Amino acid sequence: MTAMPAECLQQPDLEALVAAATAEVAPSWPLDRSIAVNPWWQQRDRSVQDVAAEQQAWFGIPMLMPATPAGEAVPEWAGSVAAVQDVNLRQKGARALPWLTEIKQQMSQFCALWASYPEQVAQDQNINERMYKQWLTITRQDRGIQLLLNNKNVKRQLQALPTDYQALYQQALQLPLDEAQWSVYLQVLLHDIYGWASVFAQRRWQRELEQQPRFNDELTQLLTIRLAWDLVCWHSVSTETRQQFERQWAAYEQVKAEVKQQQAPLWQRQQHCEWRYQQQLAAQLQRPYGTRSEHPEMQAVLCIDVRSEPMRRALEAQSESIQTLGFAGFFGLPVEYQISPGYSKPQLPGLLAPQWQVCQPDDAESQRKHIETWRSASWHRAHESPAGAYGWVEMSGLTKAWKLLKRSLTYKPQRRVASPGMNQQAWQISRAGQPASAAELAQLAANALKGMGLTANFAAHVLLVGHSASTRNNPHAASLECGACGGQSGSANAQVLAQILNQHEVRTVLAEQHGITIPTSTEFLPGLHDTTQQQLNLLSPCSDDKLQGWLEKANTQAQREQLQRLSPGSHKDDQQTCSVQLQKRAGSWAEVRPEWGLARNAAIIFAPRAATRNCHFDARAFLHDYHAEQDPEQQILTQLMTAPMVVAHWINMQYYASTVAPQQFGSGNKLLHNVVADGLGVFEGNGGDIRIGLSRQSLHDGENWYHEPLRLTVVIAASQTAIDRVISEQPVVRQLIDNDWLYLWQWQPEQQLQPQQRSATGWKPVEDSQQAMNSKREERA
């Protein structure tokens, strides 16, 4: 892009650049609907190596683990006027609050108020500047800012800011930046308050998903506010600082080039770590092809979540006549669960919008549980702020002390709001108030059965197993739930699909219109896998003692493995001890690590389960069933590579980012968390930017990193031609592969051939890619 003098820029140009800068921000979902996101998702159209250099050089965000604990020295570069001023003050030894610290604090506190009390905003104001005007009104009245910054010009410059954002943009053009520099500068400003930028990006995402034609775009106004602050700084600092700001920006491309050169050995190290894991993965994939029973006694469909893999192995270990299948935990149902009148929760991935509503009639017991749960939730929310916590203890006195002691002595996991109200009554399924017909339900059922590869050879009992997590006193509880269900339990989806598939009318339509015949002897049973306690229970009655025995033994095996993962070296092998230990972790209000979640995830495999039944992936692989022979037109493969693969990539990169860049994309120490704006996120302490991503306790065991930040390895049992067709037709998939955001392997399990790896230049054997990597390392050594 050719540089253009700032004075030649017109207002529409700057407005377009603001729009482009905000489009680079990835969304972050509220705590109660936690969904993993790749924070660099909007940069996927560029090579990951190039993005890494930009992130480190311009925003100070590492994308690679340092070679030493002390980290790597990078060129010092300050992108905003406030940051340059702070560098000068630090060099001069000035005793004043850093400008950038105060700006972040002031903006963050304002955003929390804005999100908490939207009804206080004047609705007659222009929708595109309501937030900006509200900030301006409040900030002009704040007399403490000038004192904290120790600068008499600040108050006058705040008063001089225009109330019209377009006029503000016009004033901003006086900054000595050309068009290319403006593009980066605006992103620098957003990264100063990136937590709130991500929150507002999600609100924008949701409104666009719901196709709202006109909405209050808070993300754009957040950047406008940050730009206004830098203008205040520009007019309040010395000529020396302005000149230094200009010199910094003259060298911004040079800084990126230097950082990219410094990162080269770190990329070699990163690739070696990934290759080391891939060697283990390849060794597992070379194991003999398993057998698939022609007459299974039981089939269990579990979520592709990595935490399901140990439970699947445990189930299969009980009998060769048990088959397990992997499918997205929302079971392909685009539904929202109406918990009570006026309150519902989406039960599907965040990339999708619900099309159907499901609910249950309330009986007296369900109503009682709803009231009890809501009361408990309201009481809990009242304690989430520091003032609320201390205030309630002060007022409650000994009564509160007794409750705290009771929590310390008992270990009862706290269930999410939606769970207790479920009952054994039939689910009502509707769209826009109209009940679903048998044909519509059959279509939903057919989509699910084809997606999971279960269209024939049905067992007498087919378990549809959603998953949930048990935890207590944990604002991030939703991050341990089913990501495919939008951070909710998969219980509702499992029950709804089981009900649909057990209906005679639906089975008739399935046979007549979809070619899927379900025997009358087949019963679909909903189940729930508690990943924290590693326990699988049925959600409807079953009198088959043999099946119940299998589940009990599988739970015992999975619990032993879970306890070893949480407490390495533990030798408490009896069933009762393992179960009690896990229950204590789940029910303790002081436990900061009830389970490891999806830590150490590293691969996703699309293949028949028979091909991986003899493998042990150590809870590190997402497993999705796929039968290429049943998919001649690659319709299912396209769905897999554009949905589950992308979701797994998001999860993988959230864990990756929270590990390599914990200051920007991790939420810090759980012990210091305070919930903000009724669950939009958390502060670490009582201020600063809102924290997003995973806590340190979810990634670190206290001594070492438990999670190993590796890019996802995708393994697909399909032909290269079929995979190439999907890549050529799907731009997002092509970007992820060609720009090295993940690894893609093609695998032929029945022929026991070496996997082939796809890159931007085509296919080559995995071992060749690894040998080439080793050669580069040796040359560098």
ABEGO torsion letter per residue (X at the ends): XBBBBAAABBAAAAAAAAAAAAAABBBBBBAAABBBBBAAAAAAABBAAAAAAAAAAAAGBBABBBABAAEBBBBBBBABAAAAAAAAAAAAGBBBBBAAAAAAAAAAAAAAAAAABAAABBAABBAAAAAAAAAAAAAAABAAAAAAAGBAAAAAAAAABBABAAAAAAAAAABBBBAAAAAAAAAAAAAAAAAAAAAAAAAAAAAAAAGBABBBBAAAAAAAAAAAAAAAAAAABBAAAAAAAAAAAAAAAAAAAAAAAAAAAAAAAAAAAAAAAAAAAAAAAABBBBBBBABBABBBBBBABAAAAAAAAAAAAABAABBBBBBBAAGGBBBBBBABBGBBBBBBBAABBBABBBBBBBBAAAAAAAAAAAAAAAAAAAAABAAAAAAAAAAAEAAAAAAAAAAAABBBBBBBAAAAABBABBBBBBBGGBBBBAAAAAAAAAAAAAAAGBABGBBABBBBBBBBBBBBGBAAAAAABBAAAGGBBAAAAAAAAAAAAABAAAAAAAAAAAGBBBBAABBBBBBBBBAAAGBBBBABBBABAAAAAAAAAAAAAAAAAAAAAABBGBABABAAAAAAAAAAAAABAABABABAEABGBABBBBBBAAAAAABBAGGABBBBBBBAAABAAGAAAAAAAABAAAAAAAAAAAAAAAAABAAAABAEBAAABBBBGGGAEBBBEABEBBBBEBBAAAABAGABBABBBBBBBBBBBBBAAAAAAAAAABAAAAAAAAAGABBBBBBBAAAGBBBBBBBAAEBBBAAAAAAAAAAAAAAAX
